[in-house]
Structures are given as C-alpha cells and as structure tokens.
Amino acid sequence: SGSSGGSGDGGHGGDSGSSGGSGDGGHGGDSGPGGGGDGDGGHDDGGHDSGHDASHEADHDDVAHHDTAHTPQDHPDTVDSSHHVDSPVDHHDEASHIFAPQPPAVATPSITDPASTGSGDPFQPGILLAVNAKPSDLEAAWAMGLSVDQVVSLDHLGIVITRFRLPRGARTLNSLRNLIKRKSDLPYDLNHYYRIASSSPADDARSYPRRLIGWSLPANGPVPAARIGMVDTFINPRITALKRQKITTRSFVAGKKKTSGSHGTRIASILVGAPDSDFPGLMPQARIYAADAFSIGRSGRYHASALAIARALNWLAAQKVDVINLSLAGPDNRLLKLAVARTLASPIPIVAAAGNQGPTAAPAFPAAYEKVIAVTAVDRFNRIYRQANQGVYIDFAAPGIRIWLPGKTGKGRYCTGTSYASAYGTAMAATVWTRPDTDKRIDTLVRLLRKNALDLGPPGRDPVFGWGLIHCGTAATR
C-alpha cells in the first residue's frame, strides 16, 4: 500500500494510493473544505505509488509500508489570502430545512461586483486566465501591461491556460472588462473560487438515505471495479471507515498550510465507507481517486480556484475514472466550462451539487453546465432542502438533509447540504454507467436514471426536484 503525499510549494502534490486506504489527515470545519499539503509523486493504475513528505509521516501510522515514485512537477495554482465560503445556515428544527417551490433562477453574467456575491472575494485578485489563447489574443494583455505568470498544459483535456498577473494597482474586474472591450471573443476570464456545497451539522435518524433511494446492493457488488473520481478536500484515511479502502489522492494546491479533510472524508465515506464500520458506504468495493483542489486563506476560510479544479479534472481524466463527483459550486467561468465539457466528451459523467444559495439564487456551476448531472437535496420525507438552489438545470434529488457522517476524527455527526446529495447521485450513476450493457453516452445514463426516479413535484421535470428522487429500481440492479 502507499501513503498520501506530503507538501511542497513548487509542485502539484503527490498521488497516494493504497489497498488499505490512503490520503492525508483531516481537520474540522463543517461549512467548507480545505486544501492541503502538497507533494510530488507517481501513480499507476495499481494505485500503489505515492509521493511522501516526512513532515506528514505521523499521519500514516496505519500504513504498513511506502512505495515511493516521483514524477516531474507541474506548477501549482497560487494560494492567496482571499476567501469564498458557504453562507451560514442556522440550526432549526427539521421543518426549517423545507422551502416551498420557487420559480427557476435566472443566470447572471460571470463579470460581477464582488460585493454582490457574499463575503470575501469570489475570485483570485490580480490574476486573469487566458484559455487556449492565440498569439494575437495574448498581445492584447501584454499591451495592457499584464505579465505571464504561469502556463499550464492540461494534456488529457486539450487545454492550455496562460495565467496573467496584473500590474501593481490594477483592478481585476476593470482589467477583464477592458480586455473584453478590445475584442469580445477574447478567451479571458477570472480565476473564480468555488465552495463546497455543504452546510452545518443537524439532527436526524441515521439510516434513512439507503431506504429512501431503495439501495439494496450487496457489499461486494455489483460493480466492484468502479473507479470514482472526486474533487474535494483531503481525505483522512485513518478513520475506521476508510483506512482499508482503495483510495488514491493527489493535491493541486500550493502552500504548506494544511486544510480540512472533514468534507472530503464525508463524501468518501458515503461512497466507499467500510461495510463493517459506523459509516458504511454505498460502494465499498470501488476505488476512489480524490483530487484535493481546496486552499485555505489567512482568514481560515476555504476555496478552490477554477484553475485548480481544471487541473484536477485533467488528472482524473488521465486515471480513466468512470464517474466524477463535484460537491462544489460557484459562478460560470470560461476555463471551468471548457474543462467540464472536455471531461464529459471523454466520456466521463460528472455529477455535481445543485448549490446551497437558496431557491431564488442564480444557477450554480458546474452543476448548471450542459450534460452535468445536477443533484439537489431532500430529507427523509422527500421535502426539499430550504437552502437548495432551484432552476431548470436541476436533474435529480437525493438524500442530503441530516446525513450521519464522520468528522475529521471519525466521530459521527449529522450534516446537511447538496454536497452530500451529489455523492448519492454519483454512486447511483456509477452503478448504471459501469454495467457492461450500458451504452457509454451521457444521454443514455440520464435516461436510465430518469426511468427509475420517483417524481416528487409536478408531473415530469420541474425546477425544484428535477426528474425526481434517484432510486435503485432496475436501473442499478438489473
């Protein structure tokens, strides 16, 4: 087995795989994710090579031995002190999580005033991104005094990103607007931040999610070889539910500040938690490929930049995962949109959280992108989560209110958010997608999921529940 990767400012982190679980240690924080220690290391499909830094050795006491390999480092996304996190959700009784259906939200442009998007900067200040830019496109930036800070090539997605640093005193939004004025189709955008779509802990019965979606798959099947990708925080492999599971991790953040493993650990537990633990997963025989894309700012709040997410998707495509879970949400972004589209074209299905900004909020991305499967959250009575986004992009509903999940130390607590609903949707999608008789087309996958969904709102698709509650039926088991 291998251990998860250490840290290093200059690189993109290490792959860590183990047949007995791997990853890096966790931390607290229920409202958002964290990034974490970087490292460098190799990976093969066996999942047993890892990058390792001695500064993290104490986190791997449960691992018997380490097989280490190194690969050339990419340049990481730069971490700065800006932040973007979930809005707080008050603790109320269960009825307070429910909200009457509202009209679909209307999309807003990606060039927005930071003050209108909540607390903290919604993007990395002083940085602009150019996506697959031609030399003539770059000249416009150079003419404005921008300097090339980094060039990132995402070979598996066919994307080249040029990161520009603004001159001292230049305002990020104004610079982008000025570039767009010169030529409206210039491939520039902000390095937007995205947040985990989870909320604060709550209370509820522990066993309802499986019962609600009719999950009756045996612990050893029917898809033991499923390869599930996720972009999240670090995963803590030392908790009982994960320490013997097949998990490969890699970091895509810079800096030595270790970030929370709570959220990533919870998502991984829903997916592959050991069947004999307090947090049995839906697909314990599957292998997880977990990309850590989240950074922590000086304020202690967490975010993942568009660049870090794109690099994570490129890595997951290289691992040939079957399905990817994105339990995060944020604004529309040129780079993220292209990276998602290229991933879907692989074809690799993407399941994403609908967002927790409320029923009248603008659509959350990447969930609102075409062909991404957007999942909203309901409680054990099939009532919608009151903070869930609504809109025409919602595809399905899944359990996401008061889910019994492990914290950073493995101790259980109840959690709420469309993040967790997305994980249930990912497991369902993986069971269908990996069936030998499934046509490997995203439209076919959605059609099979629709066939067994339980319609919860008006007949047909609606902006609150989408096509309805995901359900095993015959889609996952036949």
C-alpha positions as CSV (number, residue, x, y, z in Angstrom):
1,S,0.0,0.0,0.0
2,G,1.0,3.6,-0.4
3,S,0.6,6.7,1.7
4,S,-0.7,10.1,0.8
5,G,1.5,12.9,-0.3
6,G,3.4,15.5,1.7
7,S,4.0,19.1,1.0
8,G,5.8,21.4,-1.3
9,D,5.3,24.9,-2.6
10,G,6.7,24.2,-6.0
11,G,4.7,21.2,-7.1
12,H,1.2,19.9,-7.6
13,G,1.2,17.3,-4.9
14,G,1.6,13.5,-4.9
15,D,-0.5,10.6,-5.8
16,S,-1.1,8.3,-3.0
17,G,-2.8,5.0,-3.3
18,S,-3.4,2.1,-1.1
19,S,-5.4,-1.1,-1.0
20,G,-5.9,-0.3,2.7
21,G,-6.8,3.4,2.3
22,S,-4.8,6.5,1.8
23,G,-4.9,10.3,1.7
24,D,-3.9,13.0,4.1
25,G,-5.2,13.9,7.5
26,G,-8.3,15.9,8.2
27,H,-9.4,18.9,10.1
28,G,-12.6,20.5,11.3
29,G,-14.9,22.9,9.6
30,D,-18.4,22.0,8.6
31,S,-19.1,24.9,6.4
32,G,-16.4,24.4,3.8
33,P,-13.5,22.4,2.6
34,G,-9.8,22.8,2.8
35,G,-6.9,22.2,0.6
36,G,-3.8,20.7,2.0
37,G,-0.3,19.5,1.9
38,D,1.2,19.2,-1.5
39,G,3.8,16.8,-2.6
40,D,5.0,15.1,-5.7
41,G,4.8,11.6,-6.6
42,G,3.9,9.0,-9.2
43,H,0.8,6.9,-9.7
44,D,-0.1,3.9,-11.7
45,D,-3.4,2.1,-12.2
46,G,-2.5,-0.2,-9.4
47,G,-2.8,2.7,-7.0
48,H,0.3,1.8,-5.0
49,D,2.8,4.5,-5.8
50,S,2.8,7.7,-3.7
51,G,4.6,10.9,-3.0
52,H,5.5,11.3,0.6
53,D,6.9,14.1,2.7
54,A,8.4,13.4,6.1
55,S,6.5,16.3,7.6
56,H,3.4,14.2,7.3
57,E,4.7,10.8,8.4
58,A,2.7,11.0,11.6
59,D,-0.5,10.9,9.6
60,H,0.2,7.4,8.2
61,D,0.7,5.2,11.2
62,D,-1.9,2.8,9.9
63,V,0.0,2.2,6.6
64,A,2.4,-0.8,6.7
65,H,5.0,0.4,4.2
66,H,5.6,3.0,1.5
67,D,6.5,2.5,-2.2
68,T,7.6,5.9,-3.5
69,A,8.0,7.2,-7.0
70,H,8.4,10.7,-8.3
71,T,7.2,12.5,-11.4
72,P,8.1,15.9,-12.9
73,Q,6.2,18.6,-11.0
74,D,3.6,20.9,-12.6
75,H,3.4,24.5,-11.3
76,P,0.6,24.7,-8.8
77,D,-2.2,27.2,-8.5
78,T,-1.1,30.0,-6.2
79,V,-2.8,30.3,-2.9
80,D,-3.5,33.7,-1.5
81,S,-5.4,35.1,1.4
82,S,-8.7,35.7,-0.4
83,H,-11.6,33.5,0.6
84,H,-15.0,32.3,-0.5
85,V,-17.1,30.0,1.7
86,D,-20.6,28.8,2.4
87,S,-23.1,31.1,3.9
88,P,-24.0,30.1,7.4
89,V,-27.2,28.1,7.9
90,D,-29.0,28.4,11.2
91,H,-29.8,25.4,13.3
92,H,-33.6,25.0,13.2
93,D,-35.9,22.1,13.6
94,E,-36.4,19.8,10.6
95,A,-39.3,21.9,9.1
96,S,-36.9,24.8,8.8
97,H,-35.0,22.9,6.1
98,I,-38.0,22.9,3.8
99,F,-38.9,25.7,1.4
100,A,-41.9,26.0,-0.9
101,P,-41.1,25.6,-4.6
102,Q,-40.0,28.8,-6.3
103,P,-39.7,30.0,-9.9
104,P,-36.4,29.0,-11.7
105,A,-33.5,31.2,-11.0
106,V,-32.0,33.3,-13.8
107,A,-28.3,33.2,-14.8
108,T,-26.2,36.2,-14.2
109,P,-23.0,37.2,-16.1
110,S,-19.7,36.0,-14.7
111,I,-18.3,39.5,-14.5
112,T,-19.9,40.7,-11.3
113,D,-19.3,43.1,-8.5
114,P,-17.6,41.2,-5.6
115,A,-19.9,42.9,-3.1
116,S,-22.9,41.2,-4.7
117,T,-21.6,37.7,-4.3
118,G,-21.4,37.4,-0.5
119,S,-18.4,37.6,1.9
120,G,-14.9,37.7,0.5
121,D,-13.5,37.9,-3.0
122,P,-15.2,35.4,-5.4
123,F,-12.0,35.2,-7.5
124,Q,-8.3,35.4,-7.1
125,P,-7.3,39.1,-7.1
126,G,-4.6,40.3,-9.5
127,I,-4.9,37.3,-11.8
128,L,-6.6,36.7,-15.2
129,L,-6.7,33.5,-17.2
130,A,-6.5,33.0,-20.9
131,V,-7.8,29.7,-22.2
132,N,-6.4,28.2,-25.5
133,A,-5.3,31.7,-26.5
134,K,-3.7,32.5,-29.8
135,P,-0.7,34.9,-30.0
136,S,-2.9,37.7,-31.1
137,D,-5.1,37.2,-28.0
138,L,-2.1,37.4,-25.8
139,E,-0.9,40.6,-27.4
140,A,-4.0,42.4,-26.0
141,A,-3.0,41.5,-22.5
142,W,0.7,42.5,-23.0
143,A,-0.5,45.8,-24.4
144,M,-2.3,46.5,-21.1
145,G,0.8,45.7,-19.0
146,L,-0.1,42.2,-17.9
147,S,2.7,39.7,-17.5
148,V,2.7,36.0,-18.0
149,D,2.8,34.3,-14.5
150,Q,2.3,30.7,-15.5
151,V,1.4,28.5,-18.4
152,V,-0.4,25.2,-17.6
153,S,-1.0,22.5,-20.2
154,L,-3.8,20.1,-19.5
155,D,-2.8,17.4,-22.0
156,H,-5.7,15.0,-21.3
157,L,-8.3,17.7,-21.8
158,G,-6.5,19.5,-24.7
159,I,-6.4,22.8,-22.8
160,V,-3.6,25.3,-22.4
161,I,-4.1,28.0,-19.7
162,T,-2.0,31.2,-19.6
163,R,-2.2,32.9,-16.2
164,F,-1.5,36.6,-16.3
165,R,-0.6,38.8,-13.3
166,L,-1.9,42.4,-13.3
167,P,0.4,45.3,-12.8
168,R,0.5,46.8,-9.4
169,G,-2.6,48.9,-8.6
170,A,-4.7,47.4,-11.5
171,R,-8.2,46.3,-10.6
172,T,-9.0,42.7,-11.6
173,L,-12.6,43.3,-12.8
174,N,-11.7,46.5,-14.6
175,S,-8.8,44.8,-16.4
176,L,-11.1,42.0,-17.6
177,R,-13.7,44.4,-18.8
178,N,-11.1,46.4,-20.7
179,L,-9.8,43.3,-22.4
180,I,-13.3,42.3,-23.4
181,K,-13.9,45.8,-24.8
182,R,-10.9,45.4,-27.1
183,K,-12.3,42.2,-28.6
184,S,-15.5,40.5,-27.3
185,D,-14.4,37.0,-28.1
186,L,-11.0,37.1,-26.3
187,P,-10.7,33.9,-24.2
188,Y,-10.1,35.6,-20.9
189,D,-11.8,35.1,-17.5
190,L,-11.3,35.5,-13.8
191,N,-9.8,32.7,-11.7
192,H,-13.1,32.2,-9.9
193,Y,-13.3,30.5,-6.5
194,Y,-15.7,27.6,-5.8
195,R,-17.0,26.3,-2.5
196,I,-18.2,23.1,-1.1
197,A,-22.0,22.8,-1.2
198,S,-22.4,21.7,2.4
199,S,-24.0,23.2,5.5
200,S,-23.8,23.0,9.2
201,P,-24.5,19.8,11.2
202,A,-28.0,18.8,12.1
203,D,-30.0,16.0,13.7
204,D,-32.0,13.1,12.2
205,A,-32.4,9.4,12.0
206,R,-29.2,7.7,10.7
207,S,-30.4,5.1,8.3
208,Y,-32.9,6.8,6.1
209,P,-30.8,7.5,2.9
210,R,-30.4,3.9,1.8
211,R,-34.1,3.2,2.5
212,L,-35.2,6.3,0.7
213,I,-33.4,5.5,-2.6
214,G,-34.0,1.8,-2.4
215,W,-30.3,0.9,-2.1
216,S,-30.0,-2.8,-1.7
217,L,-26.8,-3.6,-3.5
218,P,-24.6,-6.2,-1.7
219,A,-21.3,-5.0,-0.2
220,N,-19.4,-6.9,-2.8
221,G,-21.1,-5.7,-6.0
222,P,-22.4,-5.4,-8.5
223,V,-19.6,-3.1,-9.7
224,P,-16.5,-3.8,-7.6
225,A,-14.2,-2.4,-10.2
226,A,-15.9,1.1,-10.4
227,R,-13.4,3.9,-10.4
228,I,-14.9,7.1,-8.9
229,G,-13.2,10.5,-9.1
230,M,-13.9,13.4,-6.8
231,V,-12.6,17.0,-6.4
232,D,-12.8,18.0,-2.8
233,T,-10.7,18.4,0.3
234,F,-8.1,16.0,1.6
235,I,-9.4,12.6,2.8
236,N,-8.5,11.4,6.3
237,P,-7.5,7.7,5.7
238,R,-7.0,6.9,9.4
239,I,-10.7,6.8,10.3
240,T,-12.0,3.3,10.6
241,A,-14.5,3.6,7.8
242,L,-11.7,4.4,5.2
243,K,-8.4,3.0,6.4
244,R,-8.7,-0.3,4.5
245,Q,-10.5,1.2,1.4
246,K,-9.0,1.7,-2.0
247,I,-8.2,5.5,-2.2
248,T,-5.7,7.3,-4.3
249,T,-5.2,11.0,-3.6
250,R,-3.4,13.9,-5.3
251,S,-3.1,17.6,-4.3
252,F,-3.5,20.5,-6.7
253,V,-2.8,23.4,-4.3
254,A,0.3,25.2,-3.3
255,G,1.5,26.3,0.2
256,K,2.2,24.4,3.4
257,K,-1.0,25.3,5.2
258,K,-2.8,22.1,5.8
259,T,-6.5,22.3,5.2
260,S,-9.6,20.4,6.4
261,G,-10.2,16.8,5.5
262,S,-13.7,16.8,7.0
263,H,-15.7,17.4,3.9
264,G,-13.7,15.1,1.6
265,T,-13.7,12.4,4.3
266,R,-17.5,12.6,4.5
267,I,-18.0,12.4,0.7
268,A,-15.6,9.4,0.5
269,S,-17.4,7.7,3.4
270,I,-20.8,8.0,1.6
271,L,-19.2,6.4,-1.5
272,V,-16.8,3.7,-0.1
273,G,-17.1,3.5,3.7
274,A,-16.3,0.0,5.0
275,P,-19.4,-2.1,5.4
276,D,-18.5,-3.1,8.9
277,S,-17.9,0.5,10.1
278,D,-20.2,3.0,11.6
279,F,-20.4,4.7,8.2
280,P,-20.9,2.0,5.6
281,G,-20.6,3.3,2.1
282,L,-22.8,2.6,-0.9
283,M,-19.9,1.1,-3.0
284,P,-17.2,-0.2,-0.6
285,Q,-15.5,-2.2,-3.3
286,A,-15.0,0.8,-5.6
287,R,-11.7,2.7,-5.9
288,I,-11.7,6.4,-5.2
289,Y,-9.4,8.9,-7.0
290,A,-9.5,12.0,-4.8
291,A,-8.2,15.3,-6.1
292,D,-7.6,18.0,-3.4
293,A,-8.2,21.4,-5.0
294,F,-9.0,23.5,-2.0
295,S,-6.9,26.1,-0.4
296,I,-7.1,27.9,3.0
297,G,-6.8,31.7,3.3
298,R,-5.4,33.6,6.2
299,S,-9.0,34.1,7.4
300,G,-9.3,30.3,7.8
301,R,-11.9,30.0,5.0
302,Y,-11.6,27.7,2.1
303,H,-11.9,27.8,-1.7
304,A,-11.0,26.0,-4.9
305,S,-10.0,28.1,-7.9
306,A,-11.1,27.4,-11.4
307,L,-7.5,26.6,-12.4
308,A,-7.1,24.1,-9.6
309,I,-10.4,22.4,-10.5
310,A,-9.4,22.2,-14.2
311,R,-6.0,20.7,-13.3
312,A,-7.8,18.2,-11.0
313,L,-10.2,17.2,-13.8
314,N,-7.3,16.7,-16.2
315,W,-5.7,14.3,-13.7
316,L,-8.9,12.4,-13.2
317,A,-9.3,12.0,-16.9
318,A,-5.8,10.5,-17.0
319,Q,-6.8,8.0,-14.4
320,K,-9.7,6.9,-16.6
321,V,-12.3,7.2,-13.8
322,D,-15.8,6.1,-14.5
323,V,-17.7,8.9,-12.9
324,I,-16.7,12.2,-11.2
325,N,-18.3,13.8,-8.2
326,L,-18.1,17.6,-7.8
327,S,-19.6,18.6,-4.5
328,L,-18.8,22.3,-5.0
329,A,-20.5,25.3,-6.5
330,G,-19.7,28.8,-7.8
331,P,-20.0,31.1,-10.8
332,D,-19.9,30.5,-14.5
333,N,-16.3,30.5,-15.8
334,R,-14.7,30.0,-19.3
335,L,-12.0,27.7,-18.1
336,L,-14.2,25.6,-15.9
337,K,-16.8,25.3,-18.6
338,L,-14.3,24.1,-21.2
339,A,-12.6,21.7,-18.7
340,V,-16.0,20.2,-17.8
341,A,-17.0,19.9,-21.5
342,R,-13.8,18.1,-22.4
343,T,-14.2,15.8,-19.5
344,L,-17.8,14.9,-20.5
345,A,-16.6,14.3,-24.0
346,S,-14.2,11.6,-22.8
347,P,-16.8,10.4,-22.0
348,I,-16.8,10.7,-18.2
349,P,-20.1,11.6,-16.5
350,I,-20.0,14.4,-13.9
351,V,-22.4,14.6,-11.0
352,A,-22.5,18.0,-9.2
353,A,-24.1,19.6,-6.2
354,A,-27.1,21.9,-7.1
355,G,-25.8,24.6,-4.7
356,N,-26.9,25.9,-1.3
357,Q,-27.7,29.6,-2.0
358,G,-31.4,29.4,-1.8
359,P,-34.3,28.9,-4.2
360,T,-34.0,32.4,-5.8
361,A,-30.3,32.3,-6.3
362,A,-28.6,32.3,-9.7
363,P,-27.7,28.9,-11.2
364,A,-24.6,27.2,-9.5
365,F,-21.8,25.9,-11.7
366,P,-20.5,23.4,-12.6
367,A,-24.0,21.8,-12.0
368,A,-25.7,24.2,-14.4
369,Y,-23.4,23.3,-17.4
370,E,-24.9,21.2,-20.2
371,K,-24.9,17.5,-19.6
372,V,-23.6,17.8,-16.0
373,I,-26.0,15.8,-13.7
374,A,-27.2,18.4,-11.1
375,V,-28.4,16.9,-7.8
376,T,-30.5,18.7,-5.1
377,A,-31.1,17.6,-1.5
378,V,-34.2,16.3,0.2
379,D,-35.0,15.0,3.7
380,R,-36.3,11.6,4.7
381,F,-39.9,12.8,3.9
382,N,-38.8,13.9,0.4
383,R,-39.1,17.5,1.3
384,I,-36.7,19.9,-0.5
385,Y,-33.8,21.5,1.4
386,R,-34.8,25.1,2.0
387,Q,-31.4,26.5,1.0
388,A,-31.0,24.4,-2.2
389,N,-30.8,26.3,-5.5
390,Q,-33.6,25.8,-7.9
391,G,-33.8,26.1,-11.6
392,V,-34.2,24.4,-15.0
393,Y,-30.8,22.8,-14.6
394,I,-31.8,20.6,-11.7
395,D,-31.8,16.9,-12.8
396,F,-32.4,14.8,-9.7
397,A,-32.9,14.8,-6.0
398,A,-31.2,12.7,-3.4
399,P,-30.8,12.4,0.4
400,G,-28.9,15.5,1.7
401,I,-30.5,16.6,4.9
402,R,-29.2,15.4,8.2
403,I,-26.9,12.7,6.9
404,W,-24.9,10.8,9.6
405,L,-21.3,11.2,8.6
406,P,-17.8,11.2,10.2
407,G,-16.0,14.3,11.3
408,K,-12.2,14.8,11.0
409,T,-11.5,12.3,13.8
410,G,-14.1,9.8,12.6
411,K,-16.7,10.7,15.2
412,G,-20.2,10.9,13.8
413,R,-22.3,13.9,13.3
414,Y,-25.3,14.9,11.2
415,C,-24.6,17.1,8.1
416,T,-26.8,18.8,5.6
417,G,-26.2,20.1,2.0
418,T,-26.5,19.4,-1.7
419,S,-22.8,18.2,-1.5
420,Y,-24.0,15.0,0.2
421,A,-26.9,14.6,-2.2
422,S,-24.4,14.8,-5.0
423,A,-22.4,11.8,-3.6
424,Y,-25.6,9.6,-3.5
425,G,-26.2,10.7,-7.1
426,T,-22.6,9.8,-8.0
427,A,-23.0,6.3,-6.6
428,M,-26.2,5.7,-8.5
429,A,-24.6,7.0,-11.7
430,A,-21.6,4.7,-11.2
431,T,-23.7,1.6,-10.8
432,V,-25.5,2.3,-14.1
433,W,-22.5,3.6,-16.1
434,T,-20.3,0.6,-15.3
435,R,-22.8,-2.0,-16.3
436,P,-21.5,-3.9,-19.3
437,D,-24.7,-3.4,-21.2
438,T,-24.9,0.4,-20.7
439,D,-24.3,2.5,-23.8
440,K,-21.5,4.8,-22.8
441,R,-23.3,8.1,-23.6
442,I,-24.3,10.7,-21.0
443,D,-27.8,10.9,-22.5
444,T,-28.3,7.2,-22.1
445,L,-27.1,7.4,-18.4
446,V,-29.6,10.2,-17.7
447,R,-32.4,8.3,-19.4
448,L,-31.8,5.2,-17.3
449,L,-31.7,7.3,-14.1
450,R,-34.9,9.0,-15.1
451,K,-36.6,5.6,-15.7
452,N,-36.4,4.8,-12.0
453,A,-36.6,8.3,-10.5
454,L,-39.6,8.9,-8.2
455,D,-41.4,12.0,-9.4
456,L,-41.8,14.4,-6.4
457,G,-43.1,17.6,-7.8
458,P,-45.5,18.4,-10.7
459,P,-45.6,15.7,-13.4
460,G,-42.3,15.5,-15.3
461,R,-39.2,17.6,-14.7
462,D,-39.5,20.7,-12.5
463,P,-37.1,23.3,-11.2
464,V,-37.3,22.1,-7.6
465,F,-36.8,18.3,-7.8
466,G,-35.7,17.9,-11.5
467,W,-36.9,14.5,-12.7
468,G,-37.4,13.4,-9.1
469,L,-35.7,11.3,-6.4
470,I,-32.9,8.9,-7.6
471,H,-33.9,5.3,-6.9
472,C,-32.3,2.0,-7.5
473,G,-35.3,0.2,-9.2
474,T,-33.9,-1.8,-12.0
475,A,-31.5,0.9,-13.3
476,A,-28.8,0.0,-10.8
477,T,-29.5,-3.7,-10.2
478,R,-30.6,-5.4,-13.3
